[in-house]
Amino acid sequence: MLYMFLTSGAETGLVPPQRMIDEIEKLTEQEMAAGRMVARGGLLPTAMGSARMESRRGKLNLTDGPFAETKEVLGGFAIFEFATREEALASLESFMELHRQHWPEWEGVCEMRPMFGFGATNAALAR
């Protein structure tokens, strides 16, 4: 099954420590070599060209960033293919453990969401 990991936290302007970046790169190389990681990406700060398009009451509304009212922003994503939910949860914990070890002052969350599409089965939706 495909899973997307979505990492978010406060937009502080702080740069992650290089040691953590290096460890995430190592983890990424391992996951890609094993065929589990399908895609990944980090997101630039909202002040660097972000925008939102809302649909409300049949009308579209465009808002340019940064978004002062937002407490947490999406910082990055990764898409994995795992055989079991338990395997996905173990990977999620490993990823977050890197944050705890190498950037303990960071506060945020990584949400794991099952996906459909990209050739994956939609059986999960029927449950």
The first five atom37 places (N, CA, C, CB, O) and aatype in JSON, in Angstrom:
{
  "aatype": [12, 10, 18, 12, 13, 10, 16, 15, 7, 0, 6, 16, 7, 10, 19, 14, 14, 5, 1, 12, 9, 3, 6, 9, 6, 11, 10, 16, 6, 5, 6, 12, 0, 0, 7, 1, 12, 19, 0, 1, 7, 7, 10, 10, 14, 16, 0, 12, 7, 15, 0, 1, 12, 6, 15, 1, 1, 7, 11, 10, 2, 10, 16, 3, 7, 14, 13, 0, 6, 16, 11, 6, 19, 10, 7, 7, 13, 0, 9, 13, 6, 13, 0, 16, 1, 6, 6, 0, 10, 0, 15, 10, 6, 15, 13, 12, 6, 10, 8, 1, 5, 8, 17, 14, 6, 17, 6, 7, 19, 4, 6, 12, 1, 14, 12, 13, 7, 13, 7, 0, 16, 2, 0, 0, 10, 0, 1],
  "atom_mask": [
    [1, 1, 1, 1, 1],
    [1, 1, 1, 1, 1],
    [1, 1, 1, 1, 1],
    [1, 1, 1, 1, 1],
    [1, 1, 1, 1, 1],
    [1, 1, 1, 1, 1],
    [1, 1, 1, 1, 1],
    [1, 1, 1, 1, 1],
    [1, 1, 1, 0, 1],
    [1, 1, 1, 1, 1],
    [1, 1, 1, 1, 1],
    [1, 1, 1, 1, 1],
    [1, 1, 1, 0, 1],
    [1, 1, 1, 1, 1],
    [1, 1, 1, 1, 1],
    [1, 1, 1, 1, 1],
    [1, 1, 1, 1, 1],
    [1, 1, 1, 1, 1],
    [1, 1, 1, 1, 1],
    [1, 1, 1, 1, 1],
    [1, 1, 1, 1, 1],
    [1, 1, 1, 1, 1],
    [1, 1, 1, 1, 1],
    [1, 1, 1, 1, 1],
    [1, 1, 1, 1, 1],
    [1, 1, 1, 1, 1],
    [1, 1, 1, 1, 1],
    [1, 1, 1, 1, 1],
    [1, 1, 1, 1, 1],
    [1, 1, 1, 1, 1],
    [1, 1, 1, 1, 1],
    [1, 1, 1, 1, 1],
    [1, 1, 1, 1, 1],
    [1, 1, 1, 1, 1],
    [1, 1, 1, 0, 1],
    [1, 1, 1, 1, 1],
    [1, 1, 1, 1, 1],
    [1, 1, 1, 1, 1],
    [1, 1, 1, 1, 1],
    [1, 1, 1, 1, 1],
    [1, 1, 1, 0, 1],
    [1, 1, 1, 0, 1],
    [1, 1, 1, 1, 1],
    [1, 1, 1, 1, 1],
    [1, 1, 1, 1, 1],
    [1, 1, 1, 1, 1],
    [1, 1, 1, 1, 1],
    [1, 1, 1, 1, 1],
    [1, 1, 1, 0, 1],
    [1, 1, 1, 1, 1],
    [1, 1, 1, 1, 1],
    [1, 1, 1, 1, 1],
    [1, 1, 1, 1, 1],
    [1, 1, 1, 1, 1],
    [1, 1, 1, 1, 1],
    [1, 1, 1, 1, 1],
    [1, 1, 1, 1, 1],
    [1, 1, 1, 0, 1],
    [1, 1, 1, 1, 1],
    [1, 1, 1, 1, 1],
    [1, 1, 1, 1, 1],
    [1, 1, 1, 1, 1],
    [1, 1, 1, 1, 1],
    [1, 1, 1, 1, 1],
    [1, 1, 1, 0, 1],
    [1, 1, 1, 1, 1],
    [1, 1, 1, 1, 1],
    [1, 1, 1, 1, 1],
    [1, 1, 1, 1, 1],
    [1, 1, 1, 1, 1],
    [1, 1, 1, 1, 1],
    [1, 1, 1, 1, 1],
    [1, 1, 1, 1, 1],
    [1, 1, 1, 1, 1],
    [1, 1, 1, 0, 1],
    [1, 1, 1, 0, 1],
    [1, 1, 1, 1, 1],
    [1, 1, 1, 1, 1],
    [1, 1, 1, 1, 1],
    [1, 1, 1, 1, 1],
    [1, 1, 1, 1, 1],
    [1, 1, 1, 1, 1],
    [1, 1, 1, 1, 1],
    [1, 1, 1, 1, 1],
    [1, 1, 1, 1, 1],
    [1, 1, 1, 1, 1],
    [1, 1, 1, 1, 1],
    [1, 1, 1, 1, 1],
    [1, 1, 1, 1, 1],
    [1, 1, 1, 1, 1],
    [1, 1, 1, 1, 1],
    [1, 1, 1, 1, 1],
    [1, 1, 1, 1, 1],
    [1, 1, 1, 1, 1],
    [1, 1, 1, 1, 1],
    [1, 1, 1, 1, 1],
    [1, 1, 1, 1, 1],
    [1, 1, 1, 1, 1],
    [1, 1, 1, 1, 1],
    [1, 1, 1, 1, 1],
    [1, 1, 1, 1, 1],
    [1, 1, 1, 1, 1],
    [1, 1, 1, 1, 1],
    [1, 1, 1, 1, 1],
    [1, 1, 1, 1, 1],
    [1, 1, 1, 1, 1],
    [1, 1, 1, 1, 1],
    [1, 1, 1, 0, 1],
    [1, 1, 1, 1, 1],
    [1, 1, 1, 1, 1],
    [1, 1, 1, 1, 1],
    [1, 1, 1, 1, 1],
    [1, 1, 1, 1, 1],
    [1, 1, 1, 1, 1],
    [1, 1, 1, 1, 1],
    [1, 1, 1, 1, 1],
    [1, 1, 1, 0, 1],
    [1, 1, 1, 1, 1],
    [1, 1, 1, 0, 1],
    [1, 1, 1, 1, 1],
    [1, 1, 1, 1, 1],
    [1, 1, 1, 1, 1],
    [1, 1, 1, 1, 1],
    [1, 1, 1, 1, 1],
    [1, 1, 1, 1, 1],
    [1, 1, 1, 1, 1],
    [1, 1, 1, 1, 1]
  ],
  "atom_positions": [
    [[0.84, -1.17, 0.0], [0.0, 0.0, 0.0], [0.89, 1.24, 0.0], [-0.96, -0.01, 1.21], [1.97, 1.25, 0.59]],
    [[0.42, 2.27, -0.67], [1.13, 3.54, -0.67], [0.75, 4.37, 0.54], [0.83, 4.32, -1.96], [-0.41, 4.41, 0.96]],
    [[1.74, 5.03, 1.1], [1.54, 5.94, 2.23], [2.26, 7.25, 1.94], [2.06, 5.31, 3.56], [3.36, 7.26, 1.4]],
    [[1.63, 8.34, 2.32], [2.28, 9.64, 2.25], [2.57, 10.09, 3.66], [1.4, 10.69, 1.49], [1.71, 10.03, 4.54]],
    [[3.8, 10.54, 3.88], [4.19, 11.16, 5.14], [4.2, 12.67, 4.9], [5.6, 10.64, 5.64], [4.85, 13.14, 3.97]],
    [[3.5, 13.41, 5.73], [3.41, 14.87, 5.63], [3.99, 15.47, 6.91], [1.93, 15.34, 5.4], [3.44, 15.27, 8.0]],
    [[5.08, 16.2, 6.79], [5.73, 16.79, 7.95], [5.35, 18.26, 8.04], [7.27, 16.63, 7.87], [5.41, 18.99, 7.06]],
    [[4.94, 18.68, 9.24], [4.58, 20.08, 9.43], [5.02, 20.55, 10.8], [3.06, 20.27, 9.25], [5.22, 19.77, 11.73]],
    [[5.17, 21.86, 10.89], [5.57, 22.49, 12.14], [5.49, 23.99, 11.99], [0.0, 0.0, 0.0], [5.09, 24.5, 10.94]],
    [[5.88, 24.69, 13.04], [5.87, 26.16, 13.0], [6.92, 26.63, 11.99], [6.15, 26.76, 14.41], [8.0, 26.04, 11.88]],
    [[6.59, 27.67, 11.27], [7.53, 28.25, 10.31], [8.38, 29.28, 11.05], [6.77, 28.9, 9.09], [8.03, 30.45, 11.15]],
    [[9.52, 28.81, 11.56], [10.37, 29.65, 12.41], [11.49, 30.33, 11.66], [10.95, 28.83, 13.52], [12.07, 31.3, 12.15]],
    [[11.81, 29.85, 10.48], [12.94, 30.38, 9.74], [14.25, 29.72, 10.11], [0.0, 0.0, 0.0], [15.29, 30.0, 9.52]],
    [[14.2, 28.82, 11.1], [15.41, 28.1, 11.51], [15.74, 27.01, 10.49], [15.24, 27.49, 12.92], [14.85, 26.35, 9.95]],
    [[17.01, 26.83, 10.25], [17.48, 25.8, 9.33], [17.8, 24.55, 10.14], [18.72, 26.28, 8.51], [18.43, 24.64, 11.19]],
    [[17.38, 23.38, 9.66], [17.71, 22.15, 10.39], [19.23, 21.97, 10.49], [17.08, 20.93, 9.69], [19.96, 22.39, 9.59]],
    [[19.7, 21.36, 11.57], [21.13, 21.11, 11.7], [21.63, 20.22, 10.56], [21.43, 20.46, 13.06], [20.93, 19.32, 10.11]],
    [[22.84, 20.48, 10.12], [23.41, 19.71, 9.01], [23.46, 18.22, 9.31], [24.82, 20.22, 8.69], [23.24, 17.4, 8.42]],
    [[23.74, 17.86, 10.55], [23.82, 16.44, 10.93], [22.47, 15.75, 10.66], [24.21, 16.29, 12.43], [22.44, 14.62, 10.17]],
    [[21.37, 16.42, 10.97], [20.06, 15.83, 10.72], [19.81, 15.71, 9.21], [18.96, 16.68, 11.39], [19.3, 14.68, 8.75]],
    [[20.15, 16.73, 8.47], [19.98, 16.68, 7.01], [20.77, 15.5, 6.44], [20.45, 18.01, 6.36], [20.27, 14.76, 5.59]],
    [[22.01, 15.33, 6.91], [22.85, 14.22, 6.44], [22.21, 12.87, 6.76], [24.24, 14.3, 7.07], [22.21, 11.97, 5.92]],
    [[21.67, 12.74, 7.97], [21.05, 11.47, 8.37], [19.78, 11.2, 7.56], [20.73, 11.49, 9.88], [19.51, 10.06, 7.21]],
    [[19.01, 12.23, 7.28], [17.81, 12.05, 6.46], [18.21, 11.66, 5.04], [16.96, 13.35, 6.44], [17.53, 10.83, 4.42]],
    [[19.28, 12.23, 4.53], [19.76, 11.85, 3.19], [20.18, 10.39, 3.16], [20.92, 12.75, 2.76], [19.9, 9.68, 2.19]],
    [[20.86, 9.92, 4.21], [21.25, 8.5, 4.3], [20.01, 7.61, 4.32], [22.1, 8.25, 5.56], [19.95, 6.6, 3.61]],
    [[19.03, 7.99, 5.15], [17.79, 7.22, 5.24], [17.08, 7.2, 3.89], [16.87, 7.82, 6.33], [16.56, 6.16, 3.48]],
    [[17.06, 8.33, 3.21], [16.43, 8.42, 1.9], [17.11, 7.49, 0.9], [16.48, 9.87, 1.39], [16.43, 6.77, 0.16]],
    [[18.43, 7.5, 0.88], [19.17, 6.62, -0.03], [18.84, 5.16, 0.24], [20.68, 6.86, 0.09], [18.67, 4.37, -0.69]],
    [[18.77, 4.79, 1.51], [18.45, 3.4, 1.88], [17.04, 3.03, 1.43], [18.58, 3.2, 3.4], [16.82, 1.96, 0.85]],
    [[16.08, 3.92, 1.69], [14.68, 3.64, 1.34], [14.49, 3.58, -0.17], [13.76, 4.7, 1.94], [13.71, 2.76, -0.67]],
    [[15.18, 4.43, -0.91], [15.06, 4.41, -2.37], [15.72, 3.16, -2.94], [15.69, 5.67, -2.99], [15.17, 2.53, -3.85]],
    [[16.89, 2.79, -2.41], [17.58, 1.58, -2.88], [16.74, 0.34, -2.61], [18.96, 1.46, -2.2], [16.76, -0.61, -3.4]],
    [[16.02, 0.33, -1.5], [15.16, -0.81, -1.15], [13.85, -0.8, -1.94], [14.86, -0.79, 0.34], [13.09, -1.77, -1.87]],
    [[13.59, 0.27, -2.69], [12.37, 0.36, -3.48], [11.13, 0.77, -2.71], [0.0, 0.0, 0.0], [10.02, 0.67, -3.22]],
    [[11.32, 1.22, -1.47], [10.16, 1.62, -0.66], [9.78, 3.08, -0.86], [10.44, 1.36, 0.81], [8.6, 3.41, -0.82]],
    [[10.75, 3.97, -1.07], [10.45, 5.38, -1.24], [10.18, 5.67, -2.71], [11.61, 6.27, -0.72], [11.0, 5.39, -3.58]],
    [[9.01, 6.23, -2.98], [8.58, 6.52, -4.33], [8.94, 7.95, -4.73], [7.07, 6.29, -4.47], [9.39, 8.2, -5.85]],
    [[8.74, 8.89, -3.81], [9.02, 10.32, -4.08], [9.17, 11.04, -2.75], [7.89, 10.97, -4.94], [8.74, 10.55, -1.71]],
    [[9.79, 12.21, -2.8], [9.9, 13.05, -1.61], [10.17, 14.48, -2.04], [11.03, 12.54, -0.67], [10.54, 14.74, -3.19]],
    [[9.97, 15.4, -1.11], [10.26, 16.79, -1.4], [10.13, 17.64, -0.16], [0.0, 0.0, 0.0], [9.3, 17.37, 0.71]],
    [[10.96, 18.66, -0.1], [10.86, 19.64, 0.96], [10.28, 20.92, 0.38], [0.0, 0.0, 0.0], [10.42, 21.19, -0.81]],
    [[9.63, 21.69, 1.22], [8.96, 22.9, 0.75], [9.67, 24.14, 1.28], [7.49, 22.91, 1.17], [10.11, 24.19, 2.42]],
    [[9.77, 25.14, 0.42], [10.37, 26.42, 0.81], [9.41, 27.18, 1.71], [10.73, 27.26, -0.44], [8.22, 26.87, 1.74]],
    [[9.91, 28.18, 2.45], [9.03, 28.98, 3.32], [7.89, 29.63, 2.53], [9.84, 30.06, 4.03], [8.02, 29.92, 1.34]],
    [[6.78, 29.85, 3.21], [5.59, 30.41, 2.54], [5.84, 31.81, 1.99], [4.42, 30.46, 3.5], [5.13, 32.24, 1.09]],
    [[6.84, 32.51, 2.51], [7.15, 33.86, 2.0], [7.79, 33.81, 0.62], [8.08, 34.58, 2.98], [7.93, 34.84, -0.04]],
    [[8.17, 32.64, 0.17], [8.88, 32.51, -1.1], [7.97, 32.07, -2.24], [10.02, 31.53, -0.96], [8.28, 31.11, -2.94]],
    [[6.86, 32.76, -2.41], [6.02, 32.54, -3.58], [4.82, 31.63, -3.38], [0.0, 0.0, 0.0], [4.26, 31.15, -4.37]],
    [[4.42, 31.39, -2.16], [3.28, 30.51, -1.94], [1.96, 31.25, -2.22], [3.29, 29.98, -0.5], [1.89, 32.47, -2.2]],
    [[0.94, 30.47, -2.49], [-0.4, 31.0, -2.73], [-1.41, 29.92, -2.36], [-0.58, 31.46, -4.22], [-1.11, 28.73, -2.38]],
    [[-2.61, 30.37, -2.03], [-3.73, 29.46, -1.76], [-4.9, 29.85, -2.65], [-4.14, 29.51, -0.25], [-5.17, 31.03, -2.89]],
    [[-5.59, 28.84, -3.13], [-6.82, 29.06, -3.89], [-7.93, 28.36, -3.13], [-6.69, 28.52, -5.38], [-7.87, 27.14, -2.93]],
    [[-8.94, 29.11, -2.71], [-10.07, 28.56, -1.98], [-11.31, 28.56, -2.87], [-10.34, 29.36, -0.68], [-11.48, 29.42, -3.73]],
    [[-12.15, 27.59, -2.63], [-13.46, 27.56, -3.26], [-14.5, 27.66, -2.14], [-13.66, 26.25, -4.13], [-14.61, 26.76, -1.3]],
    [[-15.25, 28.75, -2.15], [-16.29, 28.98, -1.14], [-17.52, 29.57, -1.83], [-15.77, 29.93, 0.0], [-17.43, 30.53, -2.6]],
    [[-18.65, 28.97, -1.54], [-19.93, 29.43, -2.08], [-19.88, 29.63, -3.59], [-20.34, 30.72, -1.42], [-20.45, 30.59, -4.12]],
    [[-19.2, 28.7, -4.28], [-19.17, 28.74, -5.74], [-18.19, 29.74, -6.33], [0.0, 0.0, 0.0], [-18.2, 29.96, -7.54]],
    [[-17.35, 30.37, -5.5], [-16.38, 31.34, -6.0], [-14.97, 30.93, -5.58], [-16.7, 32.75, -5.48], [-14.77, 30.31, -4.53]],
    [[-14.01, 31.3, -6.42], [-12.6, 31.05, -6.11], [-11.97, 32.31, -5.55], [-11.84, 30.57, -7.37], [-12.25, 33.42, -6.01]],
    [[-11.11, 32.13, -4.55], [-10.43, 33.26, -3.93], [-8.94, 32.93, -3.82], [-11.04, 33.59, -2.53], [-8.57, 31.89, -3.27]],
    [[-8.09, 33.81, -4.35], [-6.65, 33.62, -4.32], [-6.05, 34.47, -3.21], [-6.03, 33.98, -5.67], [-6.36, 35.66, -3.09]],
    [[-5.19, 33.85, -2.38], [-4.47, 34.56, -1.33], [-2.99, 34.25, -1.48], [-4.98, 34.15, 0.09], [-2.6, 33.08, -1.55]],
    [[-2.16, 35.28, -1.55], [-0.71, 35.09, -1.63], [-0.13, 34.95, -0.24], [-0.05, 36.27, -2.36], [-0.63, 35.54, 0.72]],
    [[0.93, 34.14, -0.12], [1.63, 33.95, 1.15], [2.6, 35.08, 1.39], [0.0, 0.0, 0.0], [2.83, 35.89, 0.49]],
    [[3.19, 35.17, 2.57], [3.03, 34.22, 3.67], [1.67, 34.38, 4.34], [4.16, 34.41, 4.69], [0.99, 35.39, 4.17]],
    [[1.31, 33.37, 5.09], [-0.01, 33.31, 5.71], [0.12, 33.52, 7.2], [-0.7, 31.96, 5.4], [0.4, 32.58, 7.95]],
    [[-0.09, 34.74, 7.64], [0.12, 35.11, 9.04], [-0.77, 34.32, 9.99], [-0.13, 36.6, 9.22], [-0.38, 34.06, 11.13]],
    [[-1.96, 33.94, 9.54], [-2.89, 33.24, 10.42], [-2.54, 31.77, 10.61], [-4.3, 33.36, 9.88], [-3.14, 31.09, 11.44]],
    [[-1.58, 31.26, 9.85], [-1.21, 29.86, 9.92], [-0.2, 29.62, 11.03], [-0.65, 29.38, 8.58], [0.85, 30.26, 11.07]],
    [[-0.53, 28.7, 11.94], [0.39, 28.38, 13.03], [1.41, 27.32, 12.6], [-0.38, 27.89, 14.26], [2.57, 27.38, 13.01]],
    [[0.98, 26.36, 11.8], [1.87, 25.32, 11.3], [1.74, 25.24, 9.79], [1.56, 23.96, 11.96], [0.66, 25.43, 9.22]],
    [[2.87, 24.97, 9.15], [2.87, 24.83, 7.69], [3.46, 23.49, 7.31], [3.65, 25.99, 7.03], [4.26, 22.9, 8.04]],
    [[3.06, 23.02, 6.16], [3.61, 21.8, 5.61], [5.05, 22.06, 5.2], [2.77, 21.29, 4.4], [5.33, 23.01, 4.46]],
    [[5.97, 21.23, 5.68], [7.39, 21.43, 5.39], [7.95, 20.45, 4.38], [0.0, 0.0, 0.0], [8.98, 20.72, 3.76]],
    [[7.29, 19.32, 4.21], [7.79, 18.34, 3.27], [6.9, 17.13, 3.21], [0.0, 0.0, 0.0], [5.96, 16.98, 3.99]],
    [[7.21, 16.25, 2.26], [6.42, 15.04, 2.08], [7.31, 13.92, 1.58], [5.24, 15.29, 1.11], [8.39, 14.16, 1.04]],
    [[6.86, 12.72, 1.76], [7.49, 11.55, 1.15], [6.38, 10.54, 0.86], [8.61, 10.93, 2.09], [5.41, 10.43, 1.61]],
    [[6.54, 9.81, -0.23], [5.6, 8.76, -0.59], [6.36, 7.44, -0.57], [4.95, 9.03, -2.0], [7.42, 7.3, -1.18]],
    [[5.79, 6.47, 0.14], [6.41, 5.15, 0.31], [5.43, 4.07, -0.13], [6.84, 4.92, 1.77], [4.22, 4.29, -0.2]],
    [[5.99, 2.91, -0.43], [5.16, 1.72, -0.63], [5.62, 0.69, 0.39], [5.27, 1.17, -2.1], [6.77, 0.27, 0.38]],
    [[4.7, 0.3, 1.27], [4.98, -0.67, 2.33], [4.01, -1.84, 2.21], [4.88, -0.02, 3.73], [2.88, -1.68, 1.75]],
    [[4.47, -3.0, 2.62], [3.63, -4.2, 2.59], [2.57, -4.15, 3.68], [4.48, -5.46, 2.75], [1.46, -4.64, 3.49]],
    [[2.91, -3.56, 4.84], [1.98, -3.54, 5.96], [1.96, -2.17, 6.62], [2.35, -4.62, 6.98], [2.88, -1.37, 6.47]],
    [[0.9, -1.91, 7.36], [0.8, -0.68, 8.13], [1.88, -0.64, 9.21], [-0.6, -0.55, 8.77], [2.42, 0.43, 9.51]],
    [[2.2, -1.78, 9.79], [3.22, -1.85, 10.83], [4.58, -1.43, 10.28], [3.3, -3.27, 11.4], [5.35, -0.74, 10.96]],
    [[4.89, -1.86, 9.05], [6.14, -1.46, 8.39], [6.16, 0.06, 8.18], [6.3, -2.2, 7.04], [7.19, 0.7, 8.39]],
    [[5.03, 0.61, 7.78], [4.93, 2.06, 7.59], [5.13, 2.8, 8.9], [3.57, 2.42, 6.98], [5.85, 3.8, 8.95]],
    [[4.5, 2.31, 9.97], [4.65, 2.96, 11.28], [6.09, 2.9, 11.78], [3.72, 2.31, 12.3], [6.56, 3.86, 12.4]],
    [[6.78, 1.8, 11.53], [8.18, 1.68, 11.94], [9.04, 2.71, 11.19], [8.71, 0.25, 11.69], [9.94, 3.31, 11.77]],
    [[8.76, 2.9, 9.92], [9.49, 3.89, 9.13], [9.2, 5.31, 9.62], [9.13, 3.76, 7.63], [10.1, 6.14, 9.72]],
    [[7.93, 5.56, 9.93], [7.53, 6.86, 10.46], [8.28, 7.16, 11.76], [6.01, 6.9, 10.7], [8.78, 8.28, 11.95]],
    [[8.37, 6.18, 12.63], [9.07, 6.38, 13.9], [10.57, 6.62, 13.67], [8.88, 5.17, 14.81], [11.16, 7.47, 14.34]],
    [[11.17, 5.9, 12.75], [12.6, 6.11, 12.44], [12.86, 7.52, 11.96], [13.07, 5.1, 11.39], [13.84, 8.15, 12.35]],
    [[11.98, 8.01, 11.1], [12.12, 9.37, 10.57], [12.01, 10.4, 11.68], [11.07, 9.64, 9.49], [12.82, 11.32, 11.77]],
    [[11.0, 10.25, 12.52], [10.82, 11.22, 13.6], [11.91, 11.11, 14.66], [9.45, 11.03, 14.24], [12.24, 12.1, 15.31]],
    [[12.45, 9.94, 14.83], [13.56, 9.75, 15.78], [14.78, 10.57, 15.35], [13.93, 8.26, 15.88], [15.51, 11.08, 16.2]],
    [[15.0, 10.69, 14.05], [16.1, 11.54, 13.56], [15.9, 12.98, 14.01], [16.21, 11.47, 12.02], [16.86, 13.65, 14.39]],
    [[14.68, 13.46, 13.96], [14.38, 14.82, 14.43], [14.65, 14.94, 15.92], [12.92, 15.19, 14.11], [15.28, 15.9, 16.37]],
    [[14.17, 13.97, 16.69], [14.35, 14.01, 18.14], [15.83, 14.02, 18.52], [13.64, 12.83, 18.8], [16.24, 14.77, 19.41]],
    [[16.61, 13.19, 17.85], [18.03, 13.07, 18.17], [18.85, 14.28, 17.73], [18.59, 11.84, 17.54], [19.7, 14.77, 18.47]],
    [[18.59, 14.76, 16.51], [19.48, 15.75, 15.9], [18.93, 17.18, 15.89], [19.78, 15.34, 14.51], [19.65, 18.12, 15.55]],
    [[17.66, 17.35, 16.25], [17.07, 18.69, 16.3], [16.01, 18.71, 17.39], [16.46, 19.1, 14.9], [14.83, 18.92, 17.1]],
    [[16.41, 18.48, 18.65], [15.45, 18.31, 19.74], [14.57, 19.53, 19.99], [16.17, 17.96, 21.0], [13.48, 19.4, 20.56]],
    [[15.01, 20.7, 19.6], [14.19, 21.9, 19.83], [13.07, 22.05, 18.8], [15.07, 23.14, 19.8], [12.16, 22.85, 19.0]],
    [[13.12, 21.28, 17.72], [12.05, 21.33, 16.71], [10.8, 20.7, 17.28], [12.48, 20.62, 15.4], [10.86, 19.64, 17.9]],
    [[9.68, 21.34, 17.06], [8.39, 20.78, 17.45], [7.51, 20.71, 16.22], [7.72, 21.62, 18.57], [7.27, 21.72, 15.54]],
    [[7.04, 19.54, 15.94], [6.21, 19.36, 14.76], [5.62, 17.97, 14.74], [0.0, 0.0, 0.0], [5.67, 17.23, 15.73]],
    [[5.07, 17.65, 13.61], [4.36, 16.38, 13.47], [4.62, 15.83, 12.07], [2.83, 16.56, 13.73], [4.82, 16.58, 11.12]],
    [[4.6, 14.52, 11.97], [4.63, 13.86, 10.67], [3.4, 12.97, 10.61], [5.96, 13.05, 10.44], [3.3, 11.98, 11.35]],
    [[2.49, 13.32, 9.75], [1.24, 12.56, 9.59], [1.43, 11.5, 8.51], [0.05, 13.49, 9.25], [1.96, 11.79, 7.44]],
    [[1.0, 10.3, 8.79], [1.05, 9.2, 7.83], [-0.35, 8.97, 7.29], [1.63, 7.9, 8.48], [-1.29, 8.76, 8.06]],
    [[-0.49, 9.01, 5.96], [-1.81, 8.82, 5.36], [-1.74, 7.76, 4.26], [-2.35, 10.15, 4.78], [-0.88, 7.84, 3.38]],
    [[-2.63, 6.76, 4.31], [-2.69, 5.81, 3.2], [-3.19, 6.53, 1.95], [-3.62, 4.6, 3.55], [-3.96, 7.49, 2.03]],
    [[-2.75, 6.05, 0.8], [-3.09, 6.7, -0.47], [-3.79, 5.72, -1.4], [-1.82, 7.26, -1.14], [-3.72, 4.5, -1.23]],
    [[-4.46, 6.27, -2.38], [-4.94, 5.49, -3.5], [-4.44, 6.19, -4.75], [-6.5, 5.34, -3.5], [-4.03, 7.35, -4.71]],
    [[-4.48, 5.49, -5.86], [-3.96, 6.06, -7.1], [-2.57, 5.54, -7.39], [0.0, 0.0, 0.0], [-2.06, 4.68, -6.67]],
    [[-1.95, 6.05, -8.43], [-0.61, 5.63, -8.85], [-0.54, 4.11, -9.0], [0.45, 6.12, -7.86], [0.5, 3.51, -8.71]],
    [[-1.62, 3.51, -9.45], [-1.64, 2.07, -9.62], [-1.95, 1.28, -8.35], [0.0, 0.0, 0.0], [-2.05, 0.06, -8.39]],
    [[-2.1, 1.97, -7.24], [-2.41, 1.28, -5.98], [-3.87, 0.86, -5.97], [-2.11, 2.18, -4.76], [-4.7, 1.42, -6.68]],
    [[-4.15, -0.13, -5.18], [-5.52, -0.62, -5.07], [-6.38, 0.36, -4.3], [-5.55, -1.99, -4.4], [-5.89, 1.03, -3.39]],
    [[-7.63, 0.45, -4.64], [-8.56, 1.31, -3.92], [-9.33, 0.53, -2.87], [-9.54, 1.97, -4.88], [-10.34, 1.01, -2.35]],
    [[-8.87, -0.68, -2.54], [-9.54, -1.53, -1.55], [-9.61, -0.86, -0.19], [-8.83, -2.88, -1.43], [-10.56, -1.08, 0.57]],
    [[-8.62, -0.04, 0.12], [-8.6, 0.64, 1.42], [-9.81, 1.57, 1.57], [-7.29, 1.45, 1.58], [-10.29, 1.79, 2.68]],
    [[-10.29, 2.1, 0.46], [-11.43, 3.01, 0.52], [-12.73, 2.25, 0.84], [-11.58, 3.77, -0.81], [-13.67, 2.83, 1.38]],
    [[-12.77, 0.99, 0.5], [-13.98, 0.2, 0.71], [-14.14, -0.22, 2.17], [-13.96, -1.03, -0.19], [-15.22, -0.66, 2.57]],
    [[-13.09, -0.09, 2.96], [-13.13, -0.52, 4.37], [-13.89, 0.45, 5.22], [-11.74, -0.69, 4.94], [-14.02, 0.25, 6.42]]
  ]
}
